[in-house]
Amino acid sequence: MSEQAQSAKPQTRPTLPTLETFSAFKSRPFTYLWINTVSFALVQATQRFAFVWLVIEAVNVGGLGKGSAWSGAVFFALGIPVLFMTIPAGVLADRINRRSLVLVSQLAAVGVTITAGVVSISGAMTTTIALALAGGVGATIAVGLPVRNAIVPTVVDRKTLLKAIVMMSMALNISQIVGPGLGGLAIDLWGIGGAFIAQGVLLLIGTLALIPLKVPNTRTAEEHKAPLQELKEGLGFVWGHRGIRTLILLLAGTGLFMMGPFGALLPQIAKEELGQGASEAGLLFTFMGAGMMVSSLAIASMPKLKNKGGWFIGSLMMAGMILPALGLSPWYALTASAMFIGGMGGGVFMNLNQVLVQANTPPEMMGRVVGVHTLAFQGLGPFGGLLAGLMAALMGAPLWMAISGAILFTFTTTALLTQPSLRKME
């Protein structure tokens, strides 16, 4: 084959990262959004760990319970606001300035987080207060996360969208690497209260990046319809697009059988099955974040990736195999290795599911569709966490992790065989 023919052939293999890999940062508004997202995601990563650790640690303070059922309950409280708030947040994101929504959600997160620290330090923390504060944190996530995702396509061009989404995912990866490890260390040094106070300060610093951020409006006030009618239009678009509909249904399954068991039970498994403390348990999430960063950089450095939907399904099948390994591993080193490998699959999963949704959605409907996407991905996670806690109390956390992985692998394999529209989705 001639050199000219070879150069005309699309490149599909990843190359080493170059300046082009990070071209999304040429957009100043995207850079401000990314900086803010780093602070938000870093605190989110530590808060999920800190709240679960709060109810499973060996000390009972002021009636605070512990055990599998309570770890599932607090994970439920963190995630249940997504079920009720992401769809309204998506409708609002298509009607009012998205920067304002992000700013309000982050300031609310600062207040709730510092309150959690003050209550913990004062010794007044109870089970009821812990669950209420977790619900408050979950509410800020339910509003802030989908709106941030809806902003991305409005501040970069379509050619840069994949790289921009990967960079946003990298913010999550960095948070997974640094957040739980620092959170576990902060708990060891200052206790739960000190860790929450530090999180609140970090959120406040991240809020400064929102001040110069300018987000264009996608519609004029005259184009707005009644909120319920706009909601109906958004749901109708999702249901009418076969690829997005199948993607959303798969994401709902991951909430029940991947996000729920993983978030609610892994800290408990690290503590009770592997005999590790908060720092070592937090470090497991660092290994996962490192794996996600490796695969995310590979995707961003790839000139063209075909059949993104097929790669997405494959990453879920990998998760179905990793969950049993995490549950049944008798050694910390093996668990850490499984976390890194699972993180590599997670990098593919996190990036491509957002790309597939955003690249196939009109800008004026982005808030509503991203709201449905977030609801499917995270809205069922609380129920998965609650179910995981109850099942772990009955049969043990390791066994339920293994069963969850088997269920996830089964229905993703079925999707691979029966859903050609998703396999070929670009």
Sequence and secondary structure as in RCSB ss.txt:
>XXXX:A:sequence
MSEQAQSAKPQTRPTLPTLETFSAFKSRPFTYLWINTVSFALVQATQRFAFVWLVIEAVNVGGLGKGSAWSGAVF
FALGIPVLFMTIPAGVLADRINRRSLVLVSQLAAVGVTITAGVVSISGAMTTTIALALAGGVGATIAVGLPVRNA
IVPTVVDRKTLLKAIVMMSMALNISQIVGPGLGGLAIDLWGIGGAFIAQGVLLLIGTLALIPLKVPNTRTAEEHK
APLQELKEGLGFVWGHRGIRTLILLLAGTGLFMMGPFGALLPQIAKEELGQGASEAGLLFTFMGAGMMVSSLAIA
SMPKLKNKGGWFIGSLMMAGMILPALGLSPWYALTASAMFIGGMGGGVFMNLNQVLVQANTPPEMMGRVVGVHTL
AFQGLGPFGGLLAGLMAALMGAPLWMAISGAILFTFTTTALLTQPSLRKME
>XXXX:A:secstr
  HHHHHHS   S     GGGGGGGGSHHHHHHHHHHHHHHHHHHHHHHHHHHHHHSS   TT   SHHHHHHHH
HHHHHHHHHHHHHHHHHHTTS HHHHHHHHHHHHHHHHHHHHHHHHHT   HHHHHHHHHHHHHHHHHHHHHHHH
HHHHHS GGGHHHHHHHHHHHHHHHHHHHHHHHHHHHHHHHHHHHHHHHHHHHHHHHGGGSS     SS GGG  
 HHHHHHHHHHHHHH HHHHHHHHHHHHHIIIIIHHHHHHHHHHHHHTS   HHHHHHHHHHHHHHHHHHHHHHH
T S    HHHHHHHHHHHHHHHHHHHHH  SHHHHHHHHHHHHHHHHHHHHHHHHHHHHTS GGGHHHHHHHHHI
IIIISHHHHHHHHHHHHHHH HHHHHHHHHHHHHHHHHHHHHH HHHHT  
